[in-house]
Amino acid sequence: MRVVLLCSALLGLVSCQTIAPVPNGPWSERRAALQALENYQASGQLAAATPTEGFSASLRWQQLGATSDVLLRAPLGVGGAHVNFDGEILRVTNNQGAQLEGAQAQAELQRLLGFEPPLTSLRYWLVGAPDPAMAAIESLDGARRLAQLQQRDWTIEYADYQQSGNYWLPRRMALVRGPVKLKLQLSHWQLP
């Protein structure tokens, strides 16, 4: 009798677990829908390691059409930057309030981060899709989402996803190019 009760209890516990639904539709359709997202906001944490240093910062990324607006804030107000890129012109405001544009902004961003970020592609990588403007090697997970992406000399690993509206969007991802390693934890997504 005890064995029957134990088995019943175990079956009850197992049946109470929630299983995340698998995304609907083929990857090609979902990829196109993710690449078409023009307005979204994501926030979370960024950790970076470069050959010369490492840093961590809170991240807020806002995508409005072709314009990426990024706010990085280091802990305890130590530093940060505001980056605005419309696909052509890069603008950077550093933590001293200096506003730079074009080549000066690019040099300042390289100095602040320790590497040149792939801004044109990041807007797509953040939502779990390749940049449609260039070739990519894609590997999918068991739920038919990107597990790994290789594009522009970068390797992007997608470790975890979260559902936001009708989309499965990255929660944790790692980006690597040579000695540059970035880890992103995106805790909040906002879609229109």
C-alpha positions as CSV (number, residue, x, y, z in Angstrom):
1,M,0.0,0.0,0.0
2,R,2.8,2.4,0.8
3,V,4.4,1.7,-2.6
4,V,1.1,2.6,-4.3
5,L,0.8,5.9,-2.3
6,L,4.4,6.8,-3.0
7,C,4.0,6.1,-6.7
8,S,0.8,8.2,-6.8
9,A,2.5,11.1,-5.0
10,L,5.4,11.0,-7.4
11,L,3.1,10.9,-10.4
12,G,1.2,13.9,-9.0
13,L,4.5,15.9,-8.6
14,V,5.6,15.0,-12.1
15,S,2.3,16.0,-13.6
16,C,2.4,19.4,-11.8
17,Q,5.6,20.5,-13.6
18,T,5.0,23.0,-16.3
19,I,6.6,22.3,-19.6
20,A,7.4,25.4,-21.7
21,P,5.5,25.4,-25.0
22,V,7.5,24.8,-28.2
23,P,7.5,27.8,-30.6
24,N,5.0,27.3,-33.4
25,G,5.9,27.4,-37.1
26,P,9.1,26.6,-39.0
27,W,12.3,28.4,-38.1
28,S,12.4,30.2,-41.4
29,E,9.1,31.9,-40.7
30,R,10.0,32.7,-37.1
31,R,13.4,34.0,-38.2
32,A,11.8,36.4,-40.7
33,A,9.3,37.6,-38.0
34,L,12.2,38.3,-35.5
35,Q,14.2,40.1,-38.2
36,A,11.2,42.3,-38.9
37,L,10.9,43.5,-35.3
38,E,11.5,47.2,-35.5
39,N,10.4,48.4,-32.1
40,Y,11.5,46.8,-28.9
41,Q,13.2,47.4,-25.6
42,A,15.4,45.1,-23.7
43,S,17.2,45.6,-20.4
44,G,19.5,43.5,-18.3
45,Q,23.2,43.1,-17.4
46,L,26.3,43.0,-19.6
47,A,29.7,41.5,-18.6
48,A,32.7,41.9,-20.9
49,A,36.2,40.6,-21.0
50,T,38.8,42.0,-23.4
51,P,42.6,41.4,-23.7
52,T,43.3,44.4,-21.5
53,E,40.4,44.6,-19.1
54,G,36.9,43.6,-18.1
55,F,33.8,45.4,-16.9
56,S,30.1,44.9,-16.1
57,A,27.3,47.3,-16.7
58,S,23.5,47.5,-16.7
59,L,22.2,47.6,-20.3
60,R,19.1,49.2,-21.8
61,W,18.6,48.7,-25.5
62,Q,15.8,50.5,-27.3
63,Q,15.2,49.8,-31.0
64,L,13.1,52.3,-32.9
65,G,13.1,51.4,-36.6
66,A,16.7,51.6,-37.8
67,T,17.8,53.5,-34.7
68,S,19.5,51.7,-31.8
69,D,19.6,53.6,-28.6
70,V,21.8,52.0,-25.9
71,L,22.4,53.0,-22.4
72,L,25.3,51.4,-20.4
73,R,25.7,52.1,-16.7
74,A,28.6,50.8,-14.6
75,P,27.9,49.9,-11.0
76,L,28.0,52.7,-8.4
77,G,28.0,55.4,-11.0
78,V,31.6,54.6,-11.9
79,G,31.0,55.1,-15.7
80,G,28.8,54.5,-18.6
81,A,27.9,55.7,-22.0
82,H,24.9,56.6,-24.1
83,V,25.1,55.2,-27.7
84,N,22.8,56.2,-30.5
85,F,23.3,54.6,-34.0
86,D,20.8,55.1,-36.8
87,G,22.5,52.8,-39.2
88,E,24.8,55.5,-40.6
89,I,25.7,58.0,-37.9
90,L,27.1,56.9,-34.5
91,R,26.7,59.3,-31.6
92,V,28.3,58.6,-28.2
93,T,27.8,60.6,-24.9
94,N,30.5,59.5,-22.4
95,N,30.1,59.6,-18.6
96,Q,31.7,63.1,-18.5
97,G,28.9,64.4,-20.8
98,A,31.0,64.8,-23.9
99,Q,28.9,64.3,-27.0
100,L,30.8,62.8,-29.9
101,E,29.8,61.9,-33.5
102,G,31.1,59.9,-36.4
103,A,34.8,58.8,-36.2
104,Q,35.3,60.5,-32.8
105,A,32.3,58.6,-31.4
106,Q,33.7,55.4,-32.9
107,A,37.1,56.0,-31.3
108,E,35.5,56.8,-27.9
109,L,33.3,53.7,-28.0
110,Q,36.4,51.6,-28.8
111,R,38.2,53.2,-25.9
112,L,35.3,52.7,-23.5
113,L,34.6,49.1,-24.4
114,G,38.0,47.9,-25.4
115,F,36.6,46.5,-28.7
116,E,34.5,47.7,-31.7
117,P,30.9,46.4,-31.2
118,P,29.0,45.1,-34.3
119,L,26.2,47.6,-33.9
120,T,24.5,46.9,-37.2
121,S,24.1,43.2,-36.4
122,L,23.5,43.4,-32.6
123,R,19.9,44.6,-33.1
124,Y,19.1,41.2,-34.7
125,W,21.3,39.1,-32.5
126,L,19.6,40.4,-29.4
127,V,16.2,39.0,-30.5
128,G,17.7,35.7,-31.4
129,A,18.1,36.0,-35.2
130,P,20.9,36.5,-37.7
131,D,21.5,39.8,-39.4
132,P,19.7,39.4,-42.7
133,A,22.3,41.4,-44.6
134,M,25.1,38.8,-44.4
135,A,25.8,35.1,-44.5
136,A,25.4,33.2,-41.2
137,I,25.8,29.7,-39.9
138,E,22.9,28.7,-37.6
139,S,22.4,25.8,-35.2
140,L,19.0,25.3,-33.6
141,D,18.1,23.8,-30.2
142,G,15.4,21.2,-29.6
143,A,12.7,23.8,-29.6
144,R,13.8,25.1,-33.0
145,R,15.3,28.4,-31.7
146,L,18.9,29.5,-32.3
147,A,21.3,27.7,-30.1
148,Q,24.4,29.1,-31.8
149,L,25.0,31.7,-34.5
150,Q,28.2,32.4,-36.4
151,Q,28.3,35.7,-38.2
152,R,30.8,38.6,-38.8
153,D,33.6,36.7,-37.0
154,W,31.5,36.5,-33.9
155,T,30.1,33.3,-32.3
156,I,26.8,33.8,-30.4
157,E,25.6,31.1,-28.0
158,Y,22.0,31.3,-26.8
159,A,21.7,29.6,-23.4
160,D,18.2,30.4,-22.4
161,Y,15.0,32.0,-23.8
162,Q,11.9,33.6,-22.3
163,Q,8.5,34.2,-23.9
164,S,7.4,37.7,-24.5
165,G,4.1,38.1,-26.3
166,N,4.2,35.8,-29.3
167,Y,8.0,35.7,-29.4
168,W,10.7,33.6,-27.7
169,L,13.4,36.0,-27.0
170,P,16.9,35.4,-25.4
171,R,17.3,35.6,-21.7
172,R,21.0,34.6,-21.6
173,M,23.6,34.8,-24.4
174,A,27.3,34.9,-24.9
175,L,29.2,36.6,-27.7
176,V,32.8,35.7,-28.6
177,R,35.2,37.1,-31.1
178,G,38.8,36.1,-30.6
179,P,39.8,37.3,-27.1
180,V,36.7,39.4,-26.6
181,K,33.9,37.7,-24.6
182,L,30.6,39.2,-23.7
183,K,27.8,37.8,-21.6
184,L,24.3,39.2,-21.6
185,Q,21.5,38.5,-19.2
186,L,18.3,40.1,-20.5
187,S,15.8,40.2,-17.7
188,H,13.1,42.4,-19.3
189,W,11.7,42.6,-22.8
190,Q,9.1,45.1,-24.0
191,L,7.4,44.8,-27.4
192,P,4.7,47.2,-28.8
